[in-house]
Amino acid sequence: MADNTSSGNSGGGGAGMGVIVGVLIVVVIALVAFFAFNSGMLSGGSAKKVDVSVSAPSLPSAPSVPAPK
């Protein structure tokens, strides 16, 4: 059998590792961008104000109960 190492061919197989590393880099960049946009770091630092005050309707007055004898 012929030995392929003498012709300079080392077997390859690095394409799978390259795909894995590329996917991991994309995931890390996506996570950094997600947290950067959600933390307000890239929105110019303007504070968002939200009014959450809610007034509940008042209950009707209870009917008067006669005093016990």
Backbone as XML, in Angstrom:
<?xml version="1.0"?>
<chain id="A" units="angstrom">
  <residue number="1" name="MET">
    <atom name="N" x="0.834" y="-1.181" z="0.000"/>
    <atom name="CA" x="0.000" y="0.000" z="0.000"/>
    <atom name="C" x="0.875" y="1.239" z="0.000"/>
  </residue>
  <residue number="2" name="ALA">
    <atom name="N" x="0.388" y="2.283" z="-0.609"/>
    <atom name="CA" x="1.158" y="3.509" z="-0.727"/>
    <atom name="C" x="0.923" y="4.385" z="0.498"/>
  </residue>
  <residue number="3" name="ASP">
    <atom name="N" x="1.962" y="5.068" z="0.894"/>
    <atom name="CA" x="1.876" y="5.990" z="2.025"/>
    <atom name="C" x="1.694" y="7.395" z="1.480"/>
  </residue>
  <residue number="4" name="ASN">
    <atom name="N" x="0.566" y="8.022" z="1.786"/>
    <atom name="CA" x="0.256" y="9.338" z="1.232"/>
    <atom name="C" x="1.011" y="10.476" z="1.920"/>
  </residue>
  <residue number="5" name="THR">
    <atom name="N" x="1.670" y="10.214" z="3.031"/>
    <atom name="CA" x="2.356" y="11.290" z="3.740"/>
    <atom name="C" x="3.588" y="11.768" z="2.996"/>
  </residue>
  <residue number="6" name="SER">
    <atom name="N" x="4.171" y="10.933" z="2.152"/>
    <atom name="CA" x="5.383" y="11.350" z="1.455"/>
    <atom name="C" x="5.080" y="12.326" z="0.318"/>
  </residue>
  <residue number="7" name="SER">
    <atom name="N" x="3.834" y="12.363" z="-0.172"/>
    <atom name="CA" x="3.506" y="13.259" z="-1.271"/>
    <atom name="C" x="3.019" y="14.618" z="-0.793"/>
  </residue>
  <residue number="8" name="GLY">
    <atom name="N" x="3.023" y="14.861" z="0.516"/>
    <atom name="CA" x="2.618" y="16.154" z="1.038"/>
    <atom name="C" x="1.152" y="16.203" z="1.468"/>
  </residue>
  <residue number="9" name="ASN">
    <atom name="N" x="0.417" y="15.148" z="1.224"/>
    <atom name="CA" x="-0.986" y="15.103" z="1.612"/>
    <atom name="C" x="-1.069" y="14.593" z="3.043"/>
  </residue>
  <residue number="10" name="SER">
    <atom name="N" x="-1.525" y="15.432" z="3.962"/>
    <atom name="CA" x="-1.549" y="15.032" z="5.361"/>
    <atom name="C" x="-2.903" y="14.479" z="5.782"/>
  </residue>
  <residue number="11" name="GLY">
    <atom name="N" x="-3.811" y="14.273" z="4.882"/>
    <atom name="CA" x="-5.074" y="13.642" z="5.228"/>
    <atom name="C" x="-6.249" y="14.589" z="5.290"/>
  </residue>
  <residue number="12" name="GLY">
    <atom name="N" x="-6.045" y="15.864" z="5.499"/>
    <atom name="CA" x="-7.148" y="16.825" z="5.542"/>
    <atom name="C" x="-8.028" y="16.612" z="6.753"/>
  </residue>
  <residue number="13" name="GLY">
    <atom name="N" x="-9.319" y="16.812" z="6.589"/>
    <atom name="CA" x="-10.244" y="16.628" z="7.699"/>
    <atom name="C" x="-10.416" y="17.867" z="8.540"/>
  </residue>
  <residue number="14" name="GLY">
    <atom name="N" x="-9.867" y="18.983" z="8.135"/>
    <atom name="CA" x="-9.986" y="20.213" z="8.913"/>
    <atom name="C" x="-11.239" y="21.012" z="8.594"/>
  </residue>
  <residue number="15" name="ALA">
    <atom name="N" x="-11.992" y="20.598" z="7.589"/>
    <atom name="CA" x="-13.183" y="21.348" z="7.197"/>
    <atom name="C" x="-14.259" y="21.266" z="8.277"/>
  </residue>
  <residue number="16" name="GLY">
    <atom name="N" x="-14.409" y="20.121" z="8.889"/>
    <atom name="CA" x="-15.406" y="19.970" z="9.953"/>
    <atom name="C" x="-15.086" y="20.848" z="11.145"/>
  </residue>
  <residue number="17" name="MET">
    <atom name="N" x="-13.827" y="20.909" z="11.515"/>
    <atom name="CA" x="-13.415" y="21.757" z="12.633"/>
    <atom name="C" x="-13.603" y="23.227" z="12.278"/>
  </residue>
  <residue number="18" name="GLY">
    <atom name="N" x="-13.367" y="23.590" z="11.047"/>
    <atom name="CA" x="-13.569" y="24.974" z="10.622"/>
    <atom name="C" x="-15.025" y="25.389" z="10.698"/>
  </residue>
  <residue number="19" name="VAL">
    <atom name="N" x="-15.923" y="24.485" z="10.336"/>
    <atom name="CA" x="-17.352" y="24.775" z="10.422"/>
    <atom name="C" x="-17.769" y="24.952" z="11.880"/>
  </residue>
  <residue number="20" name="ILE">
    <atom name="N" x="-17.277" y="24.103" z="12.747"/>
    <atom name="CA" x="-17.619" y="24.193" z="14.177"/>
    <atom name="C" x="-17.117" y="25.502" z="14.765"/>
  </residue>
  <residue number="21" name="VAL">
    <atom name="N" x="-15.895" y="25.869" z="14.474"/>
    <atom name="CA" x="-15.328" y="27.120" z="14.986"/>
    <atom name="C" x="-16.089" y="28.317" z="14.413"/>
  </residue>
  <residue number="22" name="GLY">
    <atom name="N" x="-16.442" y="28.257" z="13.138"/>
    <atom name="CA" x="-17.204" y="29.345" z="12.535"/>
    <atom name="C" x="-18.570" y="29.525" z="13.169"/>
  </residue>
  <residue number="23" name="VAL">
    <atom name="N" x="-19.260" y="28.434" z="13.442"/>
    <atom name="CA" x="-20.574" y="28.508" z="14.094"/>
    <atom name="C" x="-20.432" y="29.060" z="15.503"/>
  </residue>
  <residue number="24" name="LEU">
    <atom name="N" x="-19.417" y="28.641" z="16.229"/>
    <atom name="CA" x="-19.214" y="29.148" z="17.584"/>
    <atom name="C" x="-18.926" y="30.647" z="17.582"/>
  </residue>
  <residue number="25" name="ILE">
    <atom name="N" x="-18.161" y="31.116" z="16.624"/>
    <atom name="CA" x="-17.866" y="32.552" z="16.538"/>
    <atom name="C" x="-19.148" y="33.334" z="16.259"/>
  </residue>
  <residue number="26" name="VAL">
    <atom name="N" x="-19.983" y="32.838" z="15.351"/>
    <atom name="CA" x="-21.241" y="33.511" z="15.043"/>
    <atom name="C" x="-22.150" y="33.549" z="16.266"/>
  </residue>
  <residue number="27" name="VAL">
    <atom name="N" x="-22.217" y="32.462" z="17.024"/>
    <atom name="CA" x="-23.057" y="32.412" z="18.224"/>
    <atom name="C" x="-22.560" y="33.397" z="19.271"/>
  </residue>
  <residue number="28" name="VAL">
    <atom name="N" x="-21.262" y="33.474" z="19.472"/>
    <atom name="CA" x="-20.706" y="34.411" z="20.459"/>
    <atom name="C" x="-20.987" y="35.855" z="20.050"/>
  </residue>
  <residue number="29" name="ILE">
    <atom name="N" x="-20.821" y="36.173" z="18.782"/>
    <atom name="CA" x="-21.095" y="37.539" z="18.314"/>
    <atom name="C" x="-22.579" y="37.864" z="18.469"/>
  </residue>
  <residue number="30" name="ALA">
    <atom name="N" x="-23.451" y="36.898" z="18.187"/>
    <atom name="CA" x="-24.887" y="37.121" z="18.337"/>
    <atom name="C" x="-25.258" y="37.359" z="19.799"/>
  </residue>
  <residue number="31" name="LEU">
    <atom name="N" x="-24.651" y="36.615" z="20.710"/>
    <atom name="CA" x="-24.932" y="36.815" z="22.140"/>
    <atom name="C" x="-24.449" y="38.183" z="22.614"/>
  </residue>
  <residue number="32" name="VAL">
    <atom name="N" x="-23.279" y="38.591" z="22.190"/>
    <atom name="CA" x="-22.760" y="39.901" z="22.584"/>
    <atom name="C" x="-23.662" y="41.006" z="22.047"/>
  </residue>
  <residue number="33" name="ALA">
    <atom name="N" x="-24.095" y="40.879" z="20.804"/>
    <atom name="CA" x="-24.982" y="41.891" z="20.222"/>
    <atom name="C" x="-26.327" y="41.921" z="20.934"/>
  </residue>
  <residue number="34" name="PHE">
    <atom name="N" x="-26.857" y="40.751" z="21.276"/>
    <atom name="CA" x="-28.141" y="40.679" z="21.979"/>
    <atom name="C" x="-28.080" y="41.416" z="23.306"/>
  </residue>
  <residue number="35" name="PHE">
    <atom name="N" x="-27.056" y="41.125" z="24.104"/>
    <atom name="CA" x="-26.945" y="41.771" z="25.410"/>
    <atom name="C" x="-26.600" y="43.257" z="25.280"/>
  </residue>
  <residue number="36" name="ALA">
    <atom name="N" x="-25.844" y="43.626" z="24.262"/>
    <atom name="CA" x="-25.504" y="45.040" z="24.068"/>
    <atom name="C" x="-26.743" y="45.848" z="23.718"/>
  </residue>
  <residue number="37" name="PHE">
    <atom name="N" x="-27.588" y="45.334" z="22.847"/>
    <atom name="CA" x="-28.792" y="46.072" z="22.466"/>
    <atom name="C" x="-29.818" y="46.082" z="23.590"/>
  </residue>
  <residue number="38" name="ASN">
    <atom name="N" x="-29.954" y="44.989" z="24.326"/>
    <atom name="CA" x="-30.957" y="44.933" z="25.390"/>
    <atom name="C" x="-30.553" y="45.711" z="26.640"/>
  </residue>
  <residue number="39" name="SER">
    <atom name="N" x="-29.279" y="45.911" z="26.862"/>
    <atom name="CA" x="-28.847" y="46.654" z="28.040"/>
    <atom name="C" x="-28.931" y="48.151" z="27.825"/>
  </residue>
  <residue number="40" name="GLY">
    <atom name="N" x="-29.147" y="48.601" z="26.612"/>
    <atom name="CA" x="-29.226" y="50.018" z="26.317"/>
    <atom name="C" x="-27.877" y="50.631" z="26.015"/>
  </residue>
  <residue number="41" name="MET">
    <atom name="N" x="-26.844" y="49.826" z="25.924"/>
    <atom name="CA" x="-25.500" y="50.336" z="25.676"/>
    <atom name="C" x="-25.420" y="51.006" z="24.301"/>
  </residue>
  <residue number="42" name="LEU">
    <atom name="N" x="-26.164" y="50.520" z="23.335"/>
    <atom name="CA" x="-26.087" y="51.053" z="21.977"/>
    <atom name="C" x="-27.257" y="51.963" z="21.631"/>
  </residue>
  <residue number="43" name="SER">
    <atom name="N" x="-28.116" y="52.272" z="22.590"/>
    <atom name="CA" x="-29.290" y="53.093" z="22.281"/>
    <atom name="C" x="-29.060" y="54.567" z="22.601"/>
  </residue>
  <residue number="44" name="GLY">
    <atom name="N" x="-27.854" y="54.987" z="22.828"/>
    <atom name="CA" x="-27.553" y="56.385" z="23.081"/>
    <atom name="C" x="-27.691" y="56.771" z="24.542"/>
  </residue>
  <residue number="45" name="GLY">
    <atom name="N" x="-27.966" y="55.831" z="25.401"/>
    <atom name="CA" x="-28.033" y="56.106" z="26.829"/>
    <atom name="C" x="-29.304" y="56.789" z="27.288"/>
  </residue>
  <residue number="46" name="SER">
    <atom name="N" x="-30.293" y="56.909" z="26.430"/>
    <atom name="CA" x="-31.530" y="57.556" z="26.848"/>
    <atom name="C" x="-32.328" y="56.615" z="27.742"/>
  </residue>
  <residue number="47" name="ALA">
    <atom name="N" x="-32.786" y="57.156" z="28.851"/>
    <atom name="CA" x="-33.552" y="56.349" z="29.788"/>
    <atom name="C" x="-35.006" y="56.276" z="29.345"/>
  </residue>
  <residue number="48" name="LYS">
    <atom name="N" x="-35.553" y="55.100" z="29.425"/>
    <atom name="CA" x="-36.953" y="54.918" z="29.056"/>
    <atom name="C" x="-37.795" y="55.028" z="30.318"/>
  </residue>
  <residue number="49" name="LYS">
    <atom name="N" x="-38.842" y="55.822" z="30.251"/>
    <atom name="CA" x="-39.732" y="55.989" z="31.392"/>
    <atom name="C" x="-41.092" y="55.401" z="31.037"/>
  </residue>
  <residue number="50" name="VAL">
    <atom name="N" x="-41.569" y="54.547" z="31.917"/>
    <atom name="CA" x="-42.846" y="53.891" z="31.697"/>
    <atom name="C" x="-43.739" y="54.193" z="32.885"/>
  </residue>
  <residue number="51" name="ASP">
    <atom name="N" x="-44.945" y="54.688" z="32.613"/>
    <atom name="CA" x="-45.900" y="54.980" z="33.680"/>
    <atom name="C" x="-46.778" y="53.759" z="33.885"/>
  </residue>
  <residue number="52" name="VAL">
    <atom name="N" x="-46.705" y="53.175" z="35.075"/>
    <atom name="CA" x="-47.475" y="51.975" z="35.356"/>
    <atom name="C" x="-48.522" y="52.203" z="36.438"/>
  </residue>
  <residue number="53" name="SER">
    <atom name="N" x="-48.849" y="53.447" z="36.711"/>
    <atom name="CA" x="-49.855" y="53.706" z="37.741"/>
    <atom name="C" x="-51.241" y="53.415" z="37.181"/>
  </residue>
  <residue number="54" name="VAL">
    <atom name="N" x="-51.967" y="52.600" z="37.906"/>
    <atom name="CA" x="-53.299" y="52.188" z="37.486"/>
    <atom name="C" x="-54.255" y="52.485" z="38.623"/>
  </residue>
  <residue number="55" name="SER">
    <atom name="N" x="-55.348" y="53.175" z="38.311"/>
    <atom name="CA" x="-56.333" y="53.452" z="39.356"/>
    <atom name="C" x="-57.450" y="52.422" z="39.264"/>
  </residue>
  <residue number="56" name="ALA">
    <atom name="N" x="-57.701" y="51.772" z="40.376"/>
    <atom name="CA" x="-58.752" y="50.752" z="40.418"/>
    <atom name="C" x="-60.095" y="51.428" z="40.682"/>
  </residue>
  <residue number="57" name="PRO">
    <atom name="N" x="-61.155" y="50.917" z="40.118"/>
    <atom name="CA" x="-62.474" y="51.505" z="40.383"/>
    <atom name="C" x="-62.876" y="51.274" z="41.838"/>
  </residue>
  <residue number="58" name="SER">
    <atom name="N" x="-63.601" y="52.236" z="42.394"/>
    <atom name="CA" x="-64.018" y="52.085" z="43.791"/>
    <atom name="C" x="-65.225" y="51.157" z="43.875"/>
  </residue>
  <residue number="59" name="LEU">
    <atom name="N" x="-65.300" y="50.439" z="44.974"/>
    <atom name="CA" x="-66.411" y="49.516" z="45.185"/>
    <atom name="C" x="-67.653" y="50.283" z="45.626"/>
  </residue>
  <residue number="60" name="PRO">
    <atom name="N" x="-68.832" y="49.790" z="45.298"/>
    <atom name="CA" x="-70.052" y="50.450" z="45.789"/>
    <atom name="C" x="-70.172" y="50.254" z="47.311"/>
  </residue>
  <residue number="61" name="SER">
    <atom name="N" x="-70.872" y="51.168" z="47.944"/>
    <atom name="CA" x="-71.026" y="51.071" z="49.392"/>
    <atom name="C" x="-71.909" y="49.869" z="49.740"/>
  </residue>
  <residue number="62" name="ALA">
    <atom name="N" x="-71.599" y="49.221" z="50.841"/>
    <atom name="CA" x="-72.332" y="48.036" z="51.261"/>
    <atom name="C" x="-73.685" y="48.475" z="51.858"/>
  </residue>
  <residue number="63" name="PRO">
    <atom name="N" x="-74.706" y="47.644" z="51.682"/>
    <atom name="CA" x="-76.007" y="48.001" z="52.258"/>
    <atom name="C" x="-75.946" y="47.968" z="53.795"/>
  </residue>
  <residue number="64" name="SER">
    <atom name="N" x="-76.733" y="48.821" z="54.408"/>
    <atom name="CA" x="-76.727" y="48.851" z="55.871"/>
    <atom name="C" x="-77.454" y="47.634" z="56.434"/>
  </residue>
  <residue number="65" name="VAL">
    <atom name="N" x="-76.881" y="47.067" z="57.451"/>
    <atom name="CA" x="-77.457" y="45.885" z="58.095"/>
    <atom name="C" x="-78.106" y="46.336" z="59.410"/>
  </residue>
  <residue number="66" name="PRO">
    <atom name="N" x="-79.351" y="45.891" z="59.671"/>
    <atom name="CA" x="-79.996" y="46.280" z="60.930"/>
    <atom name="C" x="-79.281" y="45.667" z="62.126"/>
  </residue>
  <residue number="67" name="ALA">
    <atom name="N" x="-79.241" y="46.410" z="63.208"/>
    <atom name="CA" x="-78.561" y="45.927" z="64.420"/>
    <atom name="C" x="-79.344" y="44.759" z="65.000"/>
  </residue>
  <residue number="68" name="PRO">
    <atom name="N" x="-78.658" y="43.779" z="65.592"/>
    <atom name="CA" x="-79.363" y="42.631" z="66.207"/>
    <atom name="C" x="-80.131" y="43.072" z="67.455"/>
  </residue>
  <residue number="69" name="LYS">
    <atom name="N" x="-81.235" y="42.401" z="67.776"/>
    <atom name="CA" x="-82.070" y="42.754" z="68.931"/>
    <atom name="C" x="-81.606" y="42.109" z="70.192"/>
  </residue>
</chain>
